[in-house]
Amino acid sequence: MKTLITLILWCILFMLCWPVAIALLFLFPLIWLIMLPFKIIGFSIEIIFKFIGALFMLPFRILGIK
């Protein structure tokens, strides 16, 4: 569904201002490549925080305290 909405919005942009739509078509992969390391870092930090939270909650889960 998200892809369909993106396609419809891009078609509307193409009808309104085609040079911007074509530029967006070429720049989107470059922007995605630039943002990829930040996404990987964010994902790894999220995993670390979940692990630390699970580690601190382990004694409570063992004892059955909520």
N, C-alpha and C positions, 0 to 999 in steps of 0.2 A: 504494500500500500504506500509505503514511504517513497518507493521508486516511482510509482505512478504520479504522486503529487509533485515530486521533483521534476519529472518529465513535463507535466502540465505547466508548472511555473517557468521552466526553461522555454517552452513554446510561447508562452505569453511574453516573456522577455525578448525572444527572437522577433516577435511581431512588433514590439514597441521600439526596440533598439537593437538591431541585428549585430552591429560591431561589438557591443558589450557581450552579447550572448556567445559569439564566436570566440572572443577573448577569454571568457569564462570557461569555455569548453577546452581551451588549450592550457589555461593557467591552473585549473582545478587539480590535475595530477601533480603538478609541481608543488602546489600548496600542501597537498596530501603528503608528499615525500618530505617536505620540510617539517611538518607536524608529527610525523611518525615516531621519531625518537622521544618526543615529549609524551606521546601516548604510551610508549613502552615503559618509560620511567614512571608515569602515573600508575600504570597497571602493576608494576613491581612494588611500588610503595603501598598500594592498596592491599596487595597480598601480604606484605610484611605486617601491616597494621592488623589485618585479620588474624594472622598467626599469633601475634602478641596478645590480642584480645582473647583468642581461644586458649592460649597458654595460661593467662591469668584466671580464666573462668573454669579451668580444668578441675581444681579442687572442689569448687561448688557443684559442678556436674557430677563428680564422683560421690559426694555426700548427698546429693539430691536436693540441695537448697536452691530455691529460685530467687 
